[in-house]
Amino acid sequence: MTSTSPSDNDRGCLRIVLAVPLVLLTLVAVSCCWTALTIRPSGSGDDDAHAGIVLACVLAIGGAGAVVGVWLLPSVRRVMGWWWVGPTVVSGVVSVIRYVGAG
């Protein structure tokens, strides 16, 4: 007979609780990355567009860093797989590339 321990039952609830901030921060990072990629300056003197790109990139990189920081906690890593941070890390890398290209 197989019995489940109480800690196994709690992991489902813990996963849901931990998923909320990770999903919200991922949405912030991905949407800011998308914004940085879709802003097109009208010329080399369009400082407002360049400032918008830089701001969107900084917010995306910050969101990605926050997700990775939360995921690096041992209690989070035990219940959340590495694929939870994959989209955020990709958006962070894309934002870094866009930031370097916009600067």
C-alpha atoms as a printed R data frame, in Angstrom:
    type eleno elety resid chain resno      x      y       z
1   ATOM     1    CA   MET     A     1  0.000  0.000   0.000
2   ATOM     2    CA   THR     A     2  1.328  3.407  -0.942
3   ATOM     3    CA   SER     A     3  0.700  6.380   1.272
4   ATOM     4    CA   THR     A     4  1.524  9.970   0.541
5   ATOM     5    CA   SER     A     5  3.258 12.048   3.119
6   ATOM     6    CA   PRO     A     6  1.754 15.366   4.258
7   ATOM     7    CA   SER     A     7  4.629 17.233   2.628
8   ATOM     8    CA   ASP     A     8  3.696 15.788  -0.784
9   ATOM     9    CA   ASN     A     9  0.145 17.053  -0.345
10  ATOM    10    CA   ASP     A    10  1.421 20.541   0.511
11  ATOM    11    CA   ARG     A    11  3.604 20.781  -2.587
12  ATOM    12    CA   GLY     A    12  0.602 21.249  -4.866
13  ATOM    13    CA   CYS     A    13 -0.639 24.187  -2.811
14  ATOM    14    CA   LEU     A    14  2.872 25.585  -2.433
15  ATOM    15    CA   ARG     A    15  3.389 25.390  -6.181
16  ATOM    16    CA   ILE     A    16  0.242 27.426  -6.778
17  ATOM    17    CA   VAL     A    17  1.234 30.036  -4.191
18  ATOM    18    CA   LEU     A    18  4.753 30.366  -5.602
19  ATOM    19    CA   ALA     A    19  3.511 30.412  -9.176
20  ATOM    20    CA   VAL     A    20  1.545 33.625  -8.675
21  ATOM    21    CA   PRO     A    21  4.506 36.025  -8.243
22  ATOM    22    CA   LEU     A    22  6.582 34.135 -10.813
23  ATOM    23    CA   VAL     A    23  3.829 34.342 -13.417
24  ATOM    24    CA   LEU     A    24  3.107 38.019 -12.691
25  ATOM    25    CA   LEU     A    25  6.787 38.986 -12.872
26  ATOM    26    CA   THR     A    26  7.169 36.931 -16.049
27  ATOM    27    CA   LEU     A    27  4.242 38.775 -17.629
28  ATOM    28    CA   VAL     A    28  5.814 42.115 -16.669
29  ATOM    29    CA   ALA     A    29  9.197 41.122 -18.094
30  ATOM    30    CA   VAL     A    30  7.794 39.705 -21.325
31  ATOM    31    CA   SER     A    31  5.447 42.646 -21.931
32  ATOM    32    CA   CYS     A    32  8.238 45.162 -21.308
33  ATOM    33    CA   CYS     A    33 10.502 43.213 -23.645
34  ATOM    34    CA   TRP     A    34  7.761 43.245 -26.288
35  ATOM    35    CA   THR     A    35  7.363 46.988 -25.825
36  ATOM    36    CA   ALA     A    36 11.100 47.535 -26.213
37  ATOM    37    CA   LEU     A    37 11.078 45.528 -29.430
38  ATOM    38    CA   THR     A    38  8.081 47.299 -30.957
39  ATOM    39    CA   ILE     A    39  9.148 50.910 -30.300
40  ATOM    40    CA   ARG     A    40 10.640 52.315 -33.484
41  ATOM    41    CA   PRO     A    41 12.443 55.669 -33.358
42  ATOM    42    CA   SER     A    42 11.535 57.995 -36.229
43  ATOM    43    CA   GLY     A    43 15.153 59.064 -36.594
44  ATOM    44    CA   SER     A    44 18.468 59.388 -34.845
45  ATOM    45    CA   GLY     A    45 17.234 62.477 -32.953
46  ATOM    46    CA   ASP     A    46 14.129 60.807 -31.522
47  ATOM    47    CA   ASP     A    47 15.222 60.935 -27.878
48  ATOM    48    CA   ASP     A    48 11.761 60.086 -26.523
49  ATOM    49    CA   ALA     A    49 11.646 56.769 -28.374
50  ATOM    50    CA   HIS     A    50 15.176 55.910 -27.256
51  ATOM    51    CA   ALA     A    51 14.241 56.732 -23.657
52  ATOM    52    CA   GLY     A    52 11.158 54.501 -23.963
53  ATOM    53    CA   ILE     A    53 13.266 51.636 -25.287
54  ATOM    54    CA   VAL     A    54 15.777 52.016 -22.462
55  ATOM    55    CA   LEU     A    55 13.011 52.170 -19.820
56  ATOM    56    CA   ALA     A    56 11.253 49.098 -21.214
57  ATOM    57    CA   CYS     A    57 14.540 47.198 -21.326
58  ATOM    58    CA   VAL     A    58 15.453 48.145 -17.763
59  ATOM    59    CA   LEU     A    59 12.017 47.056 -16.503
60  ATOM    60    CA   ALA     A    60 12.242 43.763 -18.412
61  ATOM    61    CA   ILE     A    61 15.733 43.068 -17.092
62  ATOM    62    CA   GLY     A    62 14.614 43.940 -13.559
63  ATOM    63    CA   GLY     A    63 11.584 41.646 -13.823
64  ATOM    64    CA   ALA     A    64 13.737 38.827 -15.160
65  ATOM    65    CA   GLY     A    65 16.233 39.348 -12.362
66  ATOM    66    CA   ALA     A    66 13.457 39.253  -9.769
67  ATOM    67    CA   VAL     A    67 12.089 35.994 -11.173
68  ATOM    68    CA   VAL     A    68 15.525 34.386 -11.174
69  ATOM    69    CA   GLY     A    69 16.149 35.710  -7.656
70  ATOM    70    CA   VAL     A    70 12.911 34.206  -6.340
71  ATOM    71    CA   TRP     A    71 13.555 30.950  -8.182
72  ATOM    72    CA   LEU     A    72 17.050 30.619  -6.697
73  ATOM    73    CA   LEU     A    73 15.583 30.228  -3.213
74  ATOM    74    CA   PRO     A    74 15.953 26.551  -2.260
75  ATOM    75    CA   SER     A    75 12.319 26.163  -1.191
76  ATOM    76    CA   VAL     A    76 11.135 27.494  -4.549
77  ATOM    77    CA   ARG     A    77 13.535 25.381  -6.607
78  ATOM    78    CA   ARG     A    78 12.298 22.225  -4.885
79  ATOM    79    CA   VAL     A    79  8.773 22.670  -6.180
80  ATOM    80    CA   MET     A    80  9.264 24.739  -9.355
81  ATOM    81    CA   GLY     A    81 11.204 23.360 -12.295
82  ATOM    82    CA   TRP     A    82 13.770 25.297 -14.289
83  ATOM    83    CA   TRP     A    83 11.295 25.758 -17.129
84  ATOM    84    CA   TRP     A    84  9.337 28.220 -14.970
85  ATOM    85    CA   VAL     A    85 12.111 30.769 -15.445
86  ATOM    86    CA   GLY     A    86 12.920 29.935 -19.072
87  ATOM    87    CA   PRO     A    87 10.651 32.511 -20.781
88  ATOM    88    CA   THR     A    88 11.750 35.220 -18.376
89  ATOM    89    CA   VAL     A    89 15.440 34.526 -18.894
90  ATOM    90    CA   VAL     A    90 14.930 34.630 -22.671
91  ATOM    91    CA   SER     A    91 13.090 37.964 -22.442
92  ATOM    92    CA   GLY     A    92 15.851 39.307 -20.182
93  ATOM    93    CA   VAL     A    93 18.548 38.304 -22.666
94  ATOM    94    CA   VAL     A    94 16.587 39.809 -25.561
95  ATOM    95    CA   SER     A    95 16.145 43.012 -23.557
96  ATOM    96    CA   VAL     A    96 19.858 43.217 -22.841
97  ATOM    97    CA   ILE     A    97 20.566 42.844 -26.566
98  ATOM    98    CA   ARG     A    98 17.982 45.531 -27.396
99  ATOM    99    CA   TYR     A    99 19.364 47.816 -24.673
100 ATOM   100    CA   VAL     A   100 22.892 47.509 -26.031
101 ATOM   101    CA   GLY     A   101 21.608 48.114 -29.568
102 ATOM   102    CA   ALA     A   102 19.584 51.163 -28.531
103 ATOM   103    CA   GLY     A   103 22.421 52.779 -26.572
